[in-house]
Amino acid sequence: MADGADAIVVGRRRGEAARTPGTPRRLRADAPVAAVAAVFTLAQLVFVHPAMGLGWDEIVYTSQVTTHHPAAFFSAPRSRGVSLLVAPVASWSASTELLRVYLAVLSGLGLYLALRAWKGLFPARVLATAGGFFATLWVTLFYGPQAMPNYWVAIGALVTVGCFLRARRGHPGRGPLWGVAAGAALMALMRPTDAVWVTVPLLVLALALVLVRRHWPLLLALVGGLAVGGVEWMIEAYAWYGGVGERLSRASEIQGGLGWNLAVDDQMRSLGGRGLCRPCTGAMPHPVVTLWWTVLPFVAVLGVVVAVRARRAVTTLVPFACALTAAAPYLFMIGYAAPRFLQPAYALLALPVADALWHLARTGRGRWRPVAAPLVALALAGHLAVQFAVLVGTVNRNVESREDWARVADALHRLGVRPPCLLTGHESIPIGYYTGCSSGATGGNNENTTAAEIEDTARRIPVAAITGPGGTTPGYARDWTPHRITDLEIRVAPPG
């Protein structure tokens, strides 16, 4: 017995010794991706001011879980994923700085895990380059530390597609299947409709595997993840709207009516730093700002060609196809634009783009191309300069606009409009949040009350109606005392 025990101990030590040399190699392979994620986190904290106040959509999502502000109206297209994401901080703290740091760290960790899902499918240098490309887009840096859903749909898309391909290749264990389910659930929790668009090619492939090989696990993991992530949204659809179809119809109405709408030019107009381009009018940004966007699909196609020639087409074609389906509704089915809508497509396209850049810069034998490599490096340097210039301008504009809301809130406090209170009219949701008031609208996308209800509320708590430049005072507030704050007309209801 003693001899047998000794043999077992010796065998374990030998096994540990045999595994030890591989551990540093694995760490070295993960180091580039970890470095990209760490730099991404730091860049957010440096360039996106942690004290920047919450934006309109952030207020809607965050106010659902706070105790220090009334919940803003939650419209049909939204999902509760972001509210759950920020709840660990926003549920007990009103500190915007703390929330920004929390989201920056979380987004860096998310990027690291998403890129790791592709380990073994692409070399470490390609994964690090793909992560670097996606992470240095101004839209990624700007929205990474914000309480918004699109970045997290992008992370979920990377995890889902990467784990799907690993599971399809027969990766040992059930880890990739759990990754498929988790990534799909994350996407559906954040934006259910986006999750469906991203996974269309995966669903087709999974069905093909069922038909050809009777292989069910991938399909079950994918559909199960989508169902788990989207169940809360579906429950709300039946509870508040009468069903999924009715909720989708209302969401389409709020978004201007989904259908054939060519929004490619709108997306290009938004690249100069416009958070929401609705209506999307005005001149195009400088060609230097939009150049990367027009070149992106061609470089991605080159990445596909490189993969086909190297006989690893599926690994690149699948994320390419998922990027196309993710982008399609925002390029061809909606009448306005926001650059954040395309974040999932950018994240997935980053992989073939990175592969193509390495192909351009190095030969198959690992030697740098004497002409192409410096040109690629120069192009990337110029691209970074443009992205950071747009980022700085975008941050500055948003800081100013959110400070304006805070100044209006201070003025309302001086007029006696203090919590509990109600604001209606122009930008009542963000101004209401900064004032500590509830917000109400008698029409439009955020309709949640009536004129009679507003008048009744005014008998009990302070109520103010806000009219923007060129707007018309609502009928119920025409006899209220008018005040001028910046370019807004504020009418405060007389005490009840």
Backbone torsions as a table, in degrees:
resi	resn	phi	psi	omega
1	MET	NA	-39.6	179.8
2	ALA	-65.2	-41.6	-179.9
3	ASP	-62.2	-41.1	-179.7
4	GLY	-65.2	-41.4	178.9
5	ALA	-62.9	-42.1	178.6
6	ASP	-61.9	-40.3	-178.8
7	ALA	-63.5	-38.9	178.9
8	ILE	-64.0	-44.2	179.6
9	VAL	-61.5	-45.1	179.8
10	VAL	-62.3	-41.3	179.8
11	GLY	-62.0	-41.3	178.8
12	ARG	-63.2	-42.9	-179.7
13	ARG	-63.3	-39.2	178.8
14	ARG	-65.4	-40.4	178.4
15	GLY	-62.8	-39.9	178.7
16	GLU	-65.8	-39.3	179.0
17	ALA	-65.3	-36.7	-179.5
18	ALA	-69.6	-30.5	-178.9
19	ARG	-82.9	-23.4	-174.3
20	THR	-58.0	-45.3	-178.8
21	PRO	-60.8	-28.8	-179.1
22	GLY	-73.6	-27.0	-176.3
23	THR	-62.3	-48.4	176.3
24	PRO	-59.9	-34.5	179.0
25	ARG	-65.2	-41.4	177.9
26	ARG	-64.4	-40.5	178.3
27	LEU	-64.3	-40.5	178.4
28	ARG	-64.5	-36.2	179.1
29	ALA	-67.7	-34.6	-179.9
30	ASP	-81.0	-19.9	-173.2
31	ALA	-57.7	-45.3	-179.9
32	PRO	-60.6	-41.8	179.6
33	VAL	-66.5	-42.1	178.4
34	ALA	-63.3	-38.7	179.5
35	ALA	-64.7	-41.9	178.3
36	VAL	-61.2	-45.0	-180.0
37	ALA	-63.7	-39.3	-179.9
38	ALA	-67.1	-44.0	179.0
39	VAL	-64.4	-39.3	177.5
40	PHE	-58.8	-45.5	178.8
41	THR	-61.5	-46.9	-179.3
42	LEU	-63.8	-41.3	-178.7
43	ALA	-62.5	-37.2	177.4
44	GLN	-61.1	-43.4	-177.1
45	LEU	-70.8	-26.8	-179.3
46	VAL	-82.3	-46.0	-170.5
47	PHE	-94.5	-27.9	177.3
48	VAL	-104.1	104.1	-171.0
49	HIS	-56.6	122.2	-178.8
50	PRO	-58.4	-24.5	-178.5
51	ALA	-85.8	-0.5	179.0
52	MET	-60.1	125.0	-177.2
53	GLY	-62.2	168.1	179.9
54	LEU	-72.1	141.5	175.6
55	GLY	-85.1	178.0	-174.0
56	TRP	-56.1	-57.0	-177.4
57	ASP	-65.3	-37.2	176.8
58	GLU	-59.3	-39.4	-179.9
59	ILE	-62.6	-42.7	-179.8
60	VAL	-60.9	-48.2	-177.9
61	TYR	-68.3	-45.3	-174.8
62	THR	-70.8	-37.1	-176.5
63	SER	-65.6	-16.3	179.8
64	GLN	-68.6	-22.1	-174.5
65	VAL	-120.1	5.1	-179.7
66	THR	-89.2	156.6	172.9
67	THR	-106.0	-9.6	-175.3
68	HIS	-100.7	-1.6	176.2
69	HIS	-141.6	145.2	175.2
70	PRO	-66.0	149.5	179.2
71	ALA	-72.6	131.1	177.0
72	ALA	-77.9	162.0	-180.0
73	PHE	-61.2	134.4	-175.7
74	PHE	-110.1	106.8	-172.0
75	SER	-83.4	170.0	-172.2
76	ALA	-58.5	-39.1	-176.8
77	PRO	-70.9	-15.1	-172.8
78	ARG	-82.5	159.1	175.3
79	SER	-131.5	161.6	-170.4
80	ARG	-84.8	1.4	-174.7
81	GLY	-57.5	-45.0	-178.2
82	VAL	-66.3	-38.2	178.5
83	SER	-60.7	-41.5	177.0
84	LEU	-66.6	-36.7	-179.2
85	LEU	-62.4	-41.7	-175.7
86	VAL	-89.7	-10.1	-175.0
87	ALA	-55.3	-38.3	-179.4
88	PRO	-57.7	-23.6	178.0
89	VAL	-108.4	-50.5	-172.6
90	ALA	-67.4	-21.9	-178.2
91	SER	-71.3	-18.3	-178.8
92	TRP	-130.5	-10.9	-177.7
93	SER	-129.1	139.2	176.1
94	ALA	-95.6	7.7	-176.4
95	SER	-76.3	115.4	175.6
96	THR	-67.4	-37.7	-179.8
97	GLU	-60.4	-44.2	179.8
98	LEU	-63.8	-41.1	179.4
99	LEU	-64.1	-41.0	-180.0
100	ARG	-64.7	-43.7	179.9
101	VAL	-64.3	-44.6	178.6
102	TYR	-57.0	-47.8	-177.9
103	LEU	-70.1	-34.6	177.7
104	ALA	-63.5	-46.2	178.9
105	VAL	-64.5	-42.8	-179.4
106	LEU	-65.1	-39.2	179.7
107	SER	-68.6	-35.4	175.1
108	GLY	-64.6	-43.0	177.0
109	LEU	-63.9	-40.0	178.2
110	GLY	-61.8	-41.7	178.5
111	LEU	-63.5	-42.7	179.3
112	TYR	-60.0	-48.3	-178.5
113	LEU	-66.3	-36.3	179.8
114	ALA	-66.0	-40.7	178.9
115	LEU	-70.9	-34.3	177.7
116	ARG	-64.7	-24.7	177.4
117	ALA	-63.6	-16.9	-178.5
118	TRP	-100.8	6.5	-178.9
119	LYS	-60.0	131.0	-178.0
120	GLY	92.0	-15.9	178.0
121	LEU	-92.6	-31.6	176.2
122	PHE	-135.2	153.0	174.7
123	PRO	-61.1	155.9	-178.2
124	ALA	-58.0	-36.5	-178.7
125	ARG	-66.2	-34.7	178.5
126	VAL	-70.1	-42.2	178.9
127	LEU	-63.4	-43.4	179.0
128	ALA	-63.6	-41.2	179.0
129	THR	-66.0	-42.0	177.8
130	ALA	-61.4	-44.8	177.7
131	GLY	-62.8	-40.3	179.1
132	GLY	-65.1	-40.8	178.4
133	PHE	-62.2	-50.2	-178.8
134	PHE	-64.6	-42.3	-175.5
135	ALA	-69.4	-23.9	-177.3
136	THR	-97.4	2.1	169.9
137	LEU	-66.8	137.5	-176.1
138	TRP	-59.1	-34.9	-178.4
139	VAL	-67.1	-33.0	178.3
140	THR	-71.7	-45.7	179.8
141	LEU	-64.8	-37.7	-176.8
142	PHE	-70.7	-41.5	-175.0
143	TYR	-94.4	-10.5	177.9
144	GLY	-54.4	-47.4	-179.2
145	PRO	-92.6	18.6	-179.8
146	GLN	-108.7	155.6	-179.7
147	ALA	-83.2	72.1	-177.8
148	MET	-134.4	154.3	-170.2
149	PRO	-87.5	-24.3	-165.1
150	ASN	-67.2	-38.0	177.3
151	TYR	-60.0	-39.7	-176.5
152	TRP	-74.9	-27.3	170.0
153	VAL	-64.5	-40.3	178.0
154	ALA	-61.9	-43.8	177.8
155	ILE	-63.3	-45.1	177.6
156	GLY	-61.1	-37.0	178.7
157	ALA	-64.4	-44.7	178.5
158	LEU	-61.5	-44.8	-180.0
159	VAL	-63.6	-46.2	-176.3
160	THR	-63.0	-50.3	-176.3
161	VAL	-67.6	-42.8	179.9
162	GLY	-62.2	-47.3	-179.9
163	CYS	-68.0	-33.7	176.7
164	PHE	-60.2	-46.9	-179.3
165	LEU	-66.8	-37.3	177.7
166	ARG	-66.3	-41.7	178.1
167	ALA	-65.7	-38.5	179.4
168	ARG	-63.8	-32.5	179.4
169	ARG	-80.5	0.1	177.9
170	GLY	82.8	32.6	177.6
171	HIS	-58.9	133.3	-176.9
172	PRO	-63.8	148.5	178.1
173	GLY	84.4	173.7	-178.9
174	ARG	-99.8	6.8	180.0
175	GLY	-54.9	-50.0	179.2
176	PRO	-60.1	-37.1	178.4
177	LEU	-64.6	-42.3	175.6
178	TRP	-63.5	-35.4	177.1
179	GLY	-64.4	-41.5	176.2
180	VAL	-58.8	-48.2	-179.2
181	ALA	-63.5	-43.4	-178.5
182	ALA	-66.4	-44.3	179.9
183	GLY	-63.7	-42.8	178.7
184	ALA	-64.9	-40.1	178.4
185	ALA	-63.8	-40.9	178.9
186	LEU	-61.4	-46.2	179.0
187	MET	-60.7	-47.9	-177.1
188	ALA	-66.5	-33.1	177.4
189	LEU	-66.1	-34.9	-178.5
190	MET	-83.0	-49.9	179.9
191	ARG	-151.3	96.2	-174.8
192	PRO	-56.5	-41.9	-178.2
193	THR	-66.6	-39.4	176.6
194	ASP	-61.7	-39.6	-179.7
195	ALA	-60.2	-40.1	179.3
196	VAL	-66.4	-44.5	-179.8
197	TRP	-62.4	-42.4	-179.6
198	VAL	-62.3	-39.0	-170.7
199	THR	-91.6	2.1	180.0
200	VAL	-53.1	-51.5	178.3
201	PRO	-61.9	-34.8	179.7
202	LEU	-68.0	-39.7	178.7
203	LEU	-63.7	-38.9	177.9
204	VAL	-63.9	-45.8	179.1
205	LEU	-64.0	-42.8	-179.5
206	ALA	-63.6	-40.0	176.8
207	LEU	-64.5	-38.1	178.1
208	ALA	-63.2	-39.1	177.8
209	LEU	-64.8	-35.9	177.8
210	VAL	-65.9	-43.9	-176.9
211	LEU	-70.1	-38.1	-174.6
212	VAL	-86.0	-44.3	-172.8
213	ARG	-113.5	-1.3	-172.5
214	ARG	56.8	38.6	-176.2
215	HIS	-101.6	104.6	-173.3
216	TRP	-93.1	-27.0	-170.1
217	PRO	-54.6	-41.5	-177.9
218	LEU	-64.6	-44.7	179.8
219	LEU	-63.6	-42.7	180.0
220	LEU	-64.7	-40.6	179.1
221	ALA	-64.5	-42.2	-177.6
222	LEU	-68.6	-51.0	-179.0
223	VAL	-66.8	-39.0	178.3
224	GLY	-62.6	-42.8	177.7
225	GLY	-62.2	-44.2	178.2
226	LEU	-61.9	-40.0	-179.0
227	ALA	-67.3	-44.3	-179.8
228	VAL	-62.8	-44.3	-179.5
229	GLY	-69.2	-31.2	-175.1
230	GLY	-97.2	-1.4	-173.8
231	VAL	-64.5	-38.3	-179.2
232	GLU	-65.2	-41.4	178.9
233	TRP	-62.5	-39.9	-179.8
234	MET	-69.6	-38.4	177.4
235	ILE	-61.0	-44.9	177.4
236	GLU	-62.7	-35.7	179.9
237	ALA	-59.7	-43.5	179.9
238	TYR	-76.3	-33.0	-177.2
239	ALA	-74.9	-36.4	-171.7
240	TRP	-110.3	-27.1	-171.5
241	TYR	-118.2	-9.1	-179.8
242	GLY	92.5	6.8	177.2
243	GLY	142.9	168.9	-178.8
244	VAL	-64.8	-44.5	-179.6
245	GLY	-59.8	-42.2	179.9
246	GLU	-66.2	-38.9	179.0
247	ARG	-66.9	-41.9	178.1
248	LEU	-63.1	-37.6	178.4
249	SER	-64.7	-43.6	177.7
250	ARG	-65.3	-40.5	177.8
251	ALA	-61.9	-41.7	177.7
252	SER	-62.4	-40.9	178.7
253	GLU	-62.2	-43.9	179.5
254	ILE	-63.8	-34.7	-179.1
255	GLN	-86.6	13.3	174.9
256	GLY	91.7	7.5	-179.5
257	GLY	88.1	100.6	-178.6
258	LEU	-74.8	140.4	-177.6
259	GLY	168.8	-162.0	-179.9
260	TRP	-70.2	111.3	176.6
261	ASN	-143.7	116.0	179.2
262	LEU	-79.4	107.0	-175.5
263	ALA	-111.4	15.3	-179.8
264	VAL	-60.7	-46.1	179.8
265	ASP	-67.4	-32.6	177.1
266	ASP	-64.4	-42.4	177.9
267	GLN	-62.3	-38.1	178.7
268	MET	-65.9	-39.0	178.1
269	ARG	-64.0	-31.2	-177.3
270	SER	-77.7	-11.5	-175.0
271	LEU	-67.8	-15.9	-179.7
272	GLY	-78.6	1.6	177.4
273	GLY	117.0	14.4	179.3
274	ARG	-84.1	119.1	-178.8
275	GLY	-66.7	-37.2	178.1
276	LEU	-140.6	125.3	-177.1
277	CYS	-109.4	80.3	-174.7
278	ARG	-150.5	105.1	-2.2
279	PRO	-72.3	150.3	-174.4
280	CYS	-94.9	86.2	-179.7
281	THR	-120.6	176.6	179.6
282	GLY	99.4	174.9	-176.7
283	ALA	-75.6	158.5	174.6
284	MET	-70.2	151.4	172.7
285	PRO	-61.9	170.0	177.8
286	HIS	-57.3	141.4	-179.8
287	PRO	-52.1	-29.4	179.0
288	VAL	-63.7	-32.9	-178.9
289	VAL	-73.1	-35.5	-175.7
290	THR	-95.0	-5.9	-175.1
291	LEU	-59.0	-45.1	-177.5
292	TRP	-60.1	-35.0	-176.1
293	TRP	-69.7	-37.4	179.6
294	THR	-77.3	-28.0	180.0
295	VAL	-81.6	-27.7	-174.0
296	LEU	-49.7	-51.6	-178.1
297	PRO	-62.8	-33.0	-179.4
298	PHE	-69.7	-39.9	177.9
299	VAL	-67.7	-37.9	177.9
300	ALA	-63.7	-41.4	176.8
301	VAL	-62.5	-39.1	175.7
302	LEU	-60.1	-39.7	177.0
303	GLY	-61.0	-37.6	177.1
304	VAL	-66.1	-43.1	178.8
305	VAL	-61.1	-44.0	178.3
306	VAL	-59.2	-43.1	-179.3
307	ALA	-66.4	-40.2	179.4
308	VAL	-63.3	-44.1	-179.9
309	ARG	-66.3	-29.7	178.9
310	ALA	-87.7	5.2	178.4
311	ARG	60.6	39.7	172.4
312	ARG	-135.9	46.2	-171.3
313	ALA	-63.1	-41.6	-173.1
314	VAL	-60.6	-41.2	-177.2
315	THR	-59.1	-29.8	-179.6
316	THR	-99.7	-34.6	-178.1
317	LEU	-66.7	-35.4	-177.3
318	VAL	-65.5	-51.7	176.6
319	PRO	-63.1	-32.4	177.5
320	PHE	-63.0	-45.9	179.8
321	ALA	-65.0	-41.3	178.8
322	CYS	-64.6	-35.2	176.6
323	ALA	-64.2	-40.3	179.9
324	LEU	-64.7	-45.3	-179.7
325	THR	-69.5	-31.8	177.4
326	ALA	-66.6	-36.4	-176.9
327	ALA	-83.2	-26.4	-171.5
328	ALA	-51.4	-51.0	-176.9
329	PRO	-64.0	-29.5	-177.6
330	TYR	-87.3	-11.4	176.1
331	LEU	-101.3	-26.2	-170.5
332	PHE	-133.1	2.1	-174.3
333	MET	-133.3	9.1	-176.4
334	ILE	-137.6	145.0	-172.4
335	GLY	-92.5	16.6	177.0
336	TYR	-151.4	-175.9	-174.9
337	ALA	-147.4	152.2	168.0
338	ALA	-147.4	131.1	-175.3
339	PRO	-59.9	-27.8	-178.6
340	ARG	-67.7	-21.4	-179.3
341	PHE	-59.7	-29.7	-174.6
342	LEU	-94.4	7.9	-178.7
343	GLN	-57.9	-42.3	176.9
344	PRO	-60.3	-38.7	178.6
345	ALA	-66.1	-41.7	178.7
346	TYR	-61.7	-42.8	-178.1
347	ALA	-62.4	-41.9	-178.7
348	LEU	-74.4	-37.3	178.2
349	LEU	-69.8	-21.8	-178.4
350	ALA	-59.2	-29.2	-177.9
351	LEU	-69.7	-55.0	175.6
352	PRO	-63.9	-31.3	177.4
353	VAL	-63.6	-46.9	179.3
354	ALA	-62.1	-41.4	178.6
355	ASP	-61.0	-42.5	179.7
356	ALA	-65.6	-40.1	-179.1
357	LEU	-63.8	-41.4	177.0
358	TRP	-66.5	-34.8	176.5
359	HIS	-65.4	-38.1	179.0
360	LEU	-70.0	-34.5	-173.1
361	ALA	-87.1	-26.1	-175.6
362	ARG	-132.3	149.5	176.3
363	THR	-79.2	171.1	178.0
364	GLY	-63.0	-20.6	179.2
365	ARG	-91.5	6.2	176.2
366	GLY	85.8	14.5	179.0
367	ARG	-97.1	142.6	178.2
368	TRP	-70.5	137.5	175.7
369	ARG	-78.6	124.5	-170.8
370	PRO	-62.9	-29.0	-179.2
371	VAL	-100.5	-48.4	-173.9
372	ALA	-67.0	-40.8	-176.3
373	ALA	-59.9	-48.5	177.1
374	PRO	-62.7	-34.8	179.7
375	LEU	-66.9	-40.7	176.9
376	VAL	-63.2	-43.7	179.0
377	ALA	-62.0	-41.3	179.6
378	LEU	-65.6	-42.1	179.2
379	ALA	-63.5	-41.0	179.1
380	LEU	-66.2	-39.2	178.0
381	ALA	-62.4	-43.6	177.2
382	GLY	-63.8	-39.6	178.2
383	HIS	-61.0	-44.7	179.1
384	LEU	-62.6	-41.9	-180.0
385	ALA	-60.2	-42.9	179.6
386	VAL	-65.6	-45.1	-177.9
387	GLN	-61.5	-43.5	-178.2
388	PHE	-73.1	-30.6	175.9
389	ALA	-66.0	-45.0	177.4
390	VAL	-63.8	-40.4	-179.8
391	LEU	-59.5	-48.4	-178.0
392	VAL	-60.9	-45.1	178.5
393	GLY	-63.0	-40.4	179.9
394	THR	-65.4	-43.9	179.1
395	VAL	-61.7	-45.7	-178.2
396	ASN	-60.7	-43.5	179.9
397	ARG	-64.2	-40.1	-178.3
398	ASN	-72.3	-35.3	175.2
399	VAL	-60.7	-43.9	-179.2
400	GLU	-64.3	-45.0	-177.6
401	SER	-65.4	-36.3	-179.1
402	ARG	-76.5	-28.4	172.5
403	GLU	-68.6	-33.3	176.2
404	ASP	-61.8	-43.5	177.8
405	TRP	-60.2	-40.5	-180.0
406	ALA	-65.9	-37.7	179.1
407	ARG	-67.0	-40.1	177.0
408	VAL	-63.3	-40.0	178.7
409	ALA	-61.7	-41.7	178.2
410	ASP	-61.9	-41.7	179.6
411	ALA	-65.2	-39.0	177.9
412	LEU	-64.1	-38.3	176.5
413	HIS	-60.3	-40.2	-179.6
414	ARG	-67.7	-25.2	177.6
415	LEU	-84.4	0.9	177.7
416	GLY	93.8	5.6	178.5
417	VAL	-88.1	96.3	-177.4
418	ARG	-130.8	156.6	-179.1
419	PRO	-60.8	142.9	-5.3
420	PRO	-76.6	139.8	-175.0
421	CYS	-156.2	173.4	-179.1
422	LEU	-138.6	133.6	173.6
423	LEU	-116.4	143.3	176.7
424	THR	-131.2	163.1	174.0
425	GLY	93.5	-148.7	-170.9
426	HIS	-59.4	122.1	177.1
427	GLU	50.9	37.6	-177.7
428	SER	-69.2	-25.6	179.9
429	ILE	-67.9	-55.4	179.6
430	PRO	-68.9	-42.3	179.8
431	ILE	-65.5	-37.0	177.2
432	GLY	-62.1	-40.5	179.3
433	TYR	-62.8	-46.8	-179.1
434	TYR	-68.0	-25.8	178.9
435	THR	-84.3	-22.4	-175.2
436	GLY	90.9	17.3	-177.0
437	CYS	-102.9	159.7	166.2
438	SER	-73.7	163.1	178.8
439	SER	-124.6	147.1	-179.3
440	GLY	-140.3	150.3	177.6
441	ALA	-143.3	137.3	-179.9
442	THR	-95.3	0.2	178.9
443	GLY	-165.2	174.3	178.2
444	GLY	86.9	-166.9	-174.7
445	ASN	-67.1	-25.1	-175.8
446	ASN	-110.9	27.5	-178.6
447	GLU	-60.3	124.2	-178.7
448	ASN	-147.0	8.4	-178.7
449	THR	-156.3	-178.1	177.8
450	THR	-128.7	165.6	178.7
451	ALA	-61.4	-39.3	-180.0
452	ALA	-63.5	-40.7	179.0
453	GLU	-66.5	-37.2	178.4
454	ILE	-64.9	-45.7	179.3
455	GLU	-62.3	-38.6	178.1
456	ASP	-66.3	-40.9	178.4
457	THR	-62.4	-36.9	-178.1
458	ALA	-63.4	-18.5	178.0
459	ARG	-78.4	-14.9	-174.1
460	ARG	-112.9	-37.1	-177.3
461	ILE	-137.7	162.7	177.5
462	PRO	-61.0	135.3	178.2
463	VAL	-133.9	138.2	177.3
464	ALA	-135.6	142.1	176.9
465	ALA	-108.7	130.9	-176.9
466	ILE	-108.5	128.9	176.6
467	THR	-117.5	126.4	-178.9
468	GLY	-82.2	174.4	179.5
469	PRO	-56.0	127.0	179.3
470	GLY	79.6	0.9	-179.0
471	GLY	-85.1	171.9	-179.3
472	THR	-114.3	132.9	179.3
473	THR	-63.7	130.8	178.9
474	PRO	-64.2	150.7	-175.0
475	GLY	-57.7	-39.2	-176.6
476	TYR	-68.5	-14.3	-175.7
477	ALA	-111.9	6.3	-174.9
478	ARG	-66.0	-26.6	-179.8
479	ASP	-95.4	2.4	179.2
480	TRP	-80.1	157.5	-176.7
481	THR	-68.2	122.7	-178.4
482	PRO	-86.2	146.5	174.9
483	HIS	-140.2	153.7	179.1
484	ARG	-110.6	122.0	176.6
485	ILE	-129.4	115.7	-172.1
486	THR	52.4	-123.3	179.5
487	ASP	-102.4	18.7	-177.9
488	LEU	-106.5	145.9	170.2
489	GLU	-99.6	122.3	-179.8
490	ILE	-111.5	123.4	176.0
491	ARG	-113.8	121.3	-176.4
492	VAL	-102.5	129.2	-179.3
493	ALA	-67.2	141.1	176.4
494	PRO	-64.9	150.0	180.0
495	PRO	-57.4	138.8	-179.4
496	GLY	-69.8	NA	NA
